[in-house]
Amino acid sequence: MQVINLYGIGARQTFSTPNLIDELNLKVGKLSTGDSFDMSPEDEASILANDAVVVDMEGAAVAYVADLLSVPAIFIKAVTNVVVEKPIAEEFLQNLIAVSRELAQTVSQILEKGELPVAGKEKESKLSSRSRTTIVRQKTINPETQCSYTINMIEGHMNEIHFAVYPHTSSKEQK
């Protein structure tokens, strides 16, 4: 069902943080939600089809709510197990302490800075584009669900039709 797919496969973008990624030597990847440590074949097929590299139980839900509320979001995740040969529970327990320490150190580095190291022009551009899209969101309602469209859905459709928020700049340059 088309409406379910728009929400179920959200393809939401996080707040862009290239300086943070470079400065802390972080890896970037797509996040998917799974309902347990043991992945069903259907879940695995969906995750692989959408190029997800990390599966957790809450990240996609948090991204969805952040998108609904127009709140920029980033996710700092620590991977405790890689589904390959070892039993998942065994690998999880072996890696939990080391991964937790590394996650705590990374989050501490981010908090010490007081803000995310995002380039000023990039932050300003992203927020002004978002604020314009938020106005569009407030004026549009999905007739099938009677809910507002999400910011990412609106941005995606605006890009599809090559709509430029800034009339003297192409839509590709405004991403």
Rosetta blueprint (number, residue, H / E / L):
1 M L
2 Q H
3 V H
4 I H
5 N H
6 L H
7 Y H
8 G H
9 I L
10 G L
11 A L
12 R L
13 Q L
14 T L
15 F L
16 S L
17 T L
18 P H
19 N H
20 L H
21 I H
22 D H
23 E H
24 L L
25 N L
26 L L
27 K L
28 V L
29 G L
30 K E
31 L E
32 S E
33 T E
34 G L
35 D L
36 S L
37 F L
38 D L
39 M L
40 S L
41 P H
42 E H
43 D H
44 E H
45 A H
46 S H
47 I H
48 L H
49 A H
50 N L
51 D L
52 A E
53 V E
54 V E
55 V E
56 D E
57 M L
58 E L
59 G H
60 A H
61 A H
62 V H
63 A H
64 Y H
65 V H
66 A H
67 D H
68 L H
69 L L
70 S L
71 V L
72 P L
73 A L
74 I L
75 F L
76 I L
77 K L
78 A L
79 V L
80 T L
81 N L
82 V L
83 V L
84 V L
85 E L
86 K L
87 P L
88 I H
89 A H
90 E H
91 E H
92 F H
93 L H
94 Q H
95 N H
96 L H
97 I H
98 A H
99 V H
100 S H
101 R H
102 E H
103 L H
104 A H
105 Q H
106 T H
107 V H
108 S H
109 Q H
110 I H
111 L H
112 E H
113 K H
114 G L
115 E L
116 L L
117 P L
118 V L
119 A L
120 G H
121 K H
122 E H
123 K H
124 E H
125 S H
126 K H
127 L H
128 S H
129 S H
130 R H
131 S H
132 R H
133 T H
134 T H
135 I H
136 V H
137 R H
138 Q H
139 K H
140 T L
141 I E
142 N L
143 P L
144 E L
145 T L
146 Q L
147 C L
148 S E
149 Y L
150 T L
151 I H
152 N H
153 M H
154 I H
155 E H
156 G H
157 H H
158 M H
159 N H
160 E H
161 I L
162 H L
163 F L
164 A L
165 V L
166 Y L
167 P L
168 H L
169 T L
170 S L
171 S L
172 K H
173 E H
174 Q H
175 K L
